[in-house]
Amino acid sequence: MRQDHLISAAQLSRDDVEAVLDRAADIDADLEAWRQRRAGSVLGLCFFEPSTRTRMSFDTAMKRLGGRTVDMGPVDSTSVKKGESLADTVRVVEGYADAIVLRHPLEGAAKMAAEFVDVPVINAGDGAGQHPSQTLLDLYTIRENAGLDDLTVGVMGDLKYGRTVHSLAEMLTNFESRQHFISPESLRLPRSVRYDLHASGAQVREHTDLAEVLPELDVLYVTRIQRERFPDENEYRKVAGQYQIGPDDLDGAKDSLTVMHPLPRVDEIAPEVDETPHAKYFEQAHNAVPVRMALLDMLLEGDE
Amino acid sequence: MSDTNKQLRVSKIRDGTVIDHLAAGQALNVLAILGIDGSGGEGVSIGMNVPSDRLARKDIVKVEGRELSQSEVDVLSVISPEATINIVRDYEVVEKKRVERPEEVTGVVSCPNRNCITNADEPVVSRFEVLSDGLRCGYCGDIVREGEVAENLDVS
């Protein structure tokens, strides 16, 4: 992979994706060998909205490569609170760090930030836009459990605002896959993602009911239906209830079905599912560290 | 309708630009693109829904003493790909050109996605990739269909 920044899934070819996943597998196999790989490097963590997994896994990944992190901390205690622009913030952090990880509530924030700095910028989620490093760890998990070709993937939940869904849908077009999108009508994929899927010739079908497609699936990727997206609490409850899965809901699925979730979950997946062989979401979360180690290592390598 | 009648409806200009073969109904949007609201003192003639051999119905805009910038022509090409631009000097057409769809337009259309970084208080100019039937924000990726471009013009 030879990239300056990682902003969108659309940037990555199949070869790029496989190069990251292969390096992540090498790291996973012998973590000790990578311990001083990026000694002396500093990663800037700029999180403009709350994050637990993404922030901690990038922090851990950099430290496991022997590097260090500088974290701007919660927005409330930074210059952002005083009205500093994002463009200025990243230009300041560029002076402290060799790469920047950016989480921001506005779509296109990472793209803009990358135009103001010379160090690599990694988009760690921009509003309802993209979250490409999440998708790399999702694909790592899928490759380990189901392989990456001849795949039938179901994606269920909030497809409209779910940035992990947008990145995953785009990145899956690099592989031989059939994609099924299951959601309430009001939370269907946004027009821009449909446009890209159509342009790439992807095999896509949309559903409102998981049962229509469950038996075909190799992977079921569940996302949270966000309460705050619904102006009416009753509407939320009515819809959300239809997109929760318990062990009984998986009757009729392939034995090999892999169930994933970017986390945090609220009540989309019942705790009883955790005990089934389908549940891979905690494994998915753990894969964040080797995959982000691989990504950081490669971006910093390109920066040398 | 004869040429003479057309000329009666839309009078000749001495120096300026004639934007012809606009899609019917786009004349006022063209004025918006050019930032013309009458307060600047330009002489403007407009023909709307004028019969046309090529388009059946078309709009025409004539602006005295004004030539279009490339970014204005770029947006014009998106809302009206069949448009022609005639530069007039001393009542004569000295240059006549068809608009060409550019690869991108910059700074003249606002992203309709209110959650796009280009709508925040940041030092960034809107940029759109030109698609076959609309525009795509270069930052958030949102798509503006051809028919929605006019309502998102960033003119003041």
Chai-1 contact restraints between the chains, C-beta under 6 A:
chainA,res_idxA,chainB,res_idxB,connection_type,confidence,min_distance_angstrom,max_distance_angstrom,comment,restraint_id
A,S85,B,E122,contact,1.0,0.0,6.0,A-B,restraint_1
A,L86,B,E122,contact,1.0,0.0,6.0,A-B,restraint_2
A,A87,B,E122,contact,1.0,0.0,6.0,A-B,restraint_3
A,A87,B,P123,contact,1.0,0.0,6.0,A-B,restraint_4
A,L106,B,N115,contact,1.0,0.0,6.0,A-B,restraint_5
A,L106,B,I117,contact,1.0,0.0,6.0,A-B,restraint_6
A,L106,B,A120,contact,1.0,0.0,6.0,A-B,restraint_7
A,E107,B,N115,contact,1.0,0.0,6.0,A-B,restraint_8
A,E107,B,C116,contact,1.0,0.0,6.0,A-B,restraint_9
A,E107,B,C140,contact,1.0,0.0,6.0,A-B,restraint_10
A,G108,B,C116,contact,1.0,0.0,6.0,A-B,restraint_11
A,G108,B,I117,contact,1.0,0.0,6.0,A-B,restraint_12
A,G108,B,Y139,contact,1.0,0.0,6.0,A-B,restraint_13
A,G108,B,C140,contact,1.0,0.0,6.0,A-B,restraint_14
A,A109,B,I117,contact,1.0,0.0,6.0,A-B,restraint_15
A,K111,B,Y139,contact,1.0,0.0,6.0,A-B,restraint_16
A,M112,B,I117,contact,1.0,0.0,6.0,A-B,restraint_17
A,M112,B,V124,contact,1.0,0.0,6.0,A-B,restraint_18
A,M112,B,Y139,contact,1.0,0.0,6.0,A-B,restraint_19
A,G127,B,N115,contact,1.0,0.0,6.0,A-B,restraint_20
A,G129,B,C140,contact,1.0,0.0,6.0,A-B,restraint_21
A,R191,B,I143,contact,1.0,0.0,6.0,A-B,restraint_22
A,S192,B,G141,contact,1.0,0.0,6.0,A-B,restraint_23
A,S192,B,D142,contact,1.0,0.0,6.0,A-B,restraint_24
A,S192,B,I143,contact,1.0,0.0,6.0,A-B,restraint_25
A,Y195,B,I143,contact,1.0,0.0,6.0,A-B,restraint_26
